[in-house]
Amino acid sequence: MKAVLFDLFGTLTDNPTEAEVHALHHEIASVLNISPQEYREGWKTTFHDRARGMHATVKESIAAAAACCSTPYRAAGLDRAVEIRIHYTRNWLIPRPDALETIISIRSRGIRTGLLSNCTDEVPMLWPNLEFAAVIDHPLFSSSERLRKPMPEFYERALERMNVKAAECLFVADGDNGELAAARKLGFDVVMIRPSWLLNDYRQNAEEDWEGPRIERLSELIQYLK
């Protein structure tokens, strides 16, 4: 094994809970004077464009979701909405207890590390100041690369950056949006991480039918480094 490619949310960090996501959308909707339920649906509807960097900034991503609502949003509240979004995201980027230790152990074996994340622009903006930045060799963010999982081109770009073949790379993720099946189809070794004690965390099109290797803690990943 020459490289390990990680997902971010739900893999290196815990996913936010449904309640936390609900609170985020409610706070943003309040400052924009729109319906929280309609804003949340708008955020889901615009996911694919947002994840592929079709909106140039976090502000534009929020505005695009708000524009889906049945009443006009309060444009004067957009700057505050961005602050709220960044605050929540920063709190959701805290490493799992064994994340950094496991990545350091992997790198000590001469194995390259990469990241493949479907995300909005605030994640690459916050990344340089995160602890992950020092231990992930090749981070790729969907909003920056204008590609997203499960698009094969996104995985292939990560392989190019790490200078490895799919058969030489282990992909680790919690299994949202078909990311595990897509990686396996391309020839990666694939492991799902899904702690059994997690309840009510926020998922998007979860691969509940995954029958491949599965771990509950990142530290268990070491056994798969052949």
C-alpha positions in Angstrom: 0.0 0.0 0.0 1.5 3.3 -1.1 -1.2 5.8 -0.1 -4.4 6.2 2.0 -7.1 8.6 0.7 -9.5 9.8 3.4 -12.9 11.3 3.4 -13.3 14.2 5.8 -16.7 14.5 7.5 -17.8 11.3 9.2 -14.3 9.9 8.7 -11.6 12.2 10.2 -14.2 14.1 12.1 -17.6 13.3 13.5 -20.6 14.2 11.3 -22.7 17.0 12.8 -25.9 15.8 14.3 -29.3 16.4 12.7 -30.1 18.8 15.5 -26.9 20.8 14.9 -27.6 21.1 11.2 -31.2 22.1 12.0 -29.9 24.8 14.4 -27.5 26.1 11.7 -30.2 26.5 9.1 -32.5 28.1 11.6 -29.9 30.7 12.6 -29.1 31.6 9.0 -32.8 31.7 8.0 -33.5 34.0 10.9 -30.9 36.6 9.8 -32.2 36.4 6.2 -35.8 36.6 7.3 -36.9 33.5 5.5 -38.5 30.1 6.4 -35.9 27.7 8.1 -37.6 24.7 6.4 -37.5 26.3 3.0 -33.9 27.3 3.5 -32.9 23.8 4.5 -34.6 22.4 1.4 -32.8 25.1 -0.7 -29.5 24.1 0.8 -30.2 20.4 -0.2 -31.4 21.4 -3.7 -28.2 23.4 -4.4 -25.8 20.8 -3.0 -24.5 19.6 -6.4 -23.7 23.0 -7.7 -22.2 24.2 -4.4 -20.0 21.1 -4.0 -18.6 21.6 -7.5 -17.6 25.2 -6.8 -20.3 26.7 -9.0 -20.8 29.4 -6.5 -17.6 31.5 -6.1 -18.0 32.2 -2.3 -19.7 31.0 0.8 -21.9 34.1 0.5 -23.0 33.1 -3.0 -23.7 29.5 -1.8 -26.0 30.8 1.0 -27.7 33.2 -1.4 -28.4 30.5 -3.9 -30.1 28.4 -1.3 -32.0 31.3 0.0 -33.2 32.2 -3.5 -35.1 28.8 -3.5 -37.4 30.1 -0.8 -40.9 31.4 -1.5 -40.2 34.9 -0.1 -37.2 37.2 -0.9 -34.3 36.9 1.5 -32.9 39.9 3.4 -29.6 40.6 1.5 -28.3 42.7 4.3 -28.1 39.6 6.5 -25.8 37.7 4.1 -22.5 38.7 5.8 -23.8 37.6 9.2 -25.1 34.4 7.6 -21.6 33.7 6.4 -20.1 34.2 9.9 -22.7 31.8 11.3 -21.9 29.1 8.6 -18.1 29.4 9.2 -18.6 29.2 13.0 -20.5 26.0 12.7 -18.1 24.4 10.2 -15.1 25.2 12.3 -16.7 23.4 15.2 -17.4 20.4 12.9 -13.7 20.1 11.8 -12.4 18.9 15.2 -10.4 15.7 14.7 -11.7 12.4 16.1 -9.7 11.3 19.1 -7.5 8.9 17.2 -7.4 10.7 13.9 -4.1 12.6 14.0 -2.3 9.7 15.8 -3.5 7.3 13.1 -2.5 9.5 10.2 1.0 10.1 11.8 1.4 6.4 12.2 0.5 5.9 8.5 3.0 8.5 7.3 5.7 7.0 9.5 5.5 3.9 7.3 6.3 6.0 4.2 2.7 5.9 3.1 1.3 9.0 1.4 -1.9 10.6 2.7 -4.7 12.4 0.8 -8.1 13.9 1.4 -11.2 13.8 -0.9 -14.0 16.0 0.5 -17.3 17.1 -0.8 -17.6 20.6 0.8 -18.4 24.2 0.5 -15.8 27.0 0.2 -15.3 27.6 3.9 -13.6 24.2 4.4 -10.5 24.9 2.2 -10.6 28.4 3.6 -10.3 27.1 7.2 -8.0 24.2 6.3 -4.5 25.9 6.6 -5.2 26.5 10.3 -6.4 23.0 11.1 -4.2 20.3 12.7 -5.0 18.1 9.6 -3.1 20.4 7.3 0.3 19.3 8.8 -0.4 15.6 8.2 -2.4 15.3 5.0 0.0 15.5 2.1 -2.6 16.0 -0.7 -6.0 17.5 0.3 -8.6 17.9 -2.5 -11.8 19.9 -1.9 -14.7 19.5 -4.3 -15.5 23.3 -4.3 -11.9 24.0 -5.4 -11.4 21.2 -7.9 -14.9 21.6 -9.4 -15.5 17.9 -9.0 -17.3 15.9 -6.4 -17.7 12.3 -5.2 -18.8 10.0 -6.7 -17.4 11.4 -10.0 -14.6 9.1 -11.1 -12.6 12.2 -12.2 -12.3 13.4 -8.6 -10.7 10.1 -7.5 -8.5 10.0 -10.5 -7.2 13.5 -9.8 -6.3 12.5 -6.2 -4.4 9.5 -7.6 -2.5 11.9 -9.9 -1.6 14.2 -7.1 -0.4 11.3 -4.9 1.3 9.7 -7.9 -0.1 6.3 -7.2 -2.5 3.8 -8.9 -5.9 2.9 -7.5 -4.7 -0.6 -6.7 -1.9 1.0 -4.5 -4.3 3.2 -2.6 -6.8 2.6 0.3 -9.9 4.7 0.4 -11.6 5.3 3.8 -15.0 6.9 4.2 -18.3 6.7 6.0 -20.2 6.1 2.8 -22.2 9.1 1.7 -23.3 9.8 -1.9 -22.0 6.5 -3.2 -18.4 7.3 -2.5 -17.4 3.8 -1.4 -18.9 2.0 -4.4 -17.4 4.5 -6.8 -13.9 4.0 -5.3 -14.2 0.2 -5.4 -15.3 0.3 -9.0 -12.1 2.3 -9.8 -9.9 -0.4 -8.2 -9.2 1.0 -4.8 -9.1 -1.1 -1.7 -12.0 0.4 0.3 -12.9 0.4 4.0 -16.0 2.0 5.6 -15.7 3.7 8.9 -19.0 3.8 10.8 -19.0 3.8 14.6 -21.9 1.8 15.9 -22.6 4.3 18.7 -23.3 7.1 16.3 -27.0 8.0 16.3 -28.9 10.8 14.5 -25.8 12.2 12.7 -26.4 14.0 9.4 -26.0 11.8 6.4 -26.5 12.3 2.6 -27.5 9.3 0.6 -25.8 6.9 3.0 -24.6 3.5 1.6 -26.4 1.4 4.2 -26.1 -1.7 2.1 -22.2 -1.7 2.1 -20.9 -5.3 2.5 -17.2 -4.6 2.4 -14.7 -4.1 5.2 -15.9 -1.9 8.0 -14.2 -0.4 11.0 -15.5 1.7 14.0 -12.3 3.6 14.8 -9.5 5.0 12.6 -6.9 3.2 14.7 -8.3 -0.1 13.3 -7.2 1.0 9.9 -3.6 0.0 10.5 -4.4 -3.7 9.9 -5.3 -2.9 6.3 -2.0 -1.4 5.4 -0.5 -4.3 3.4 
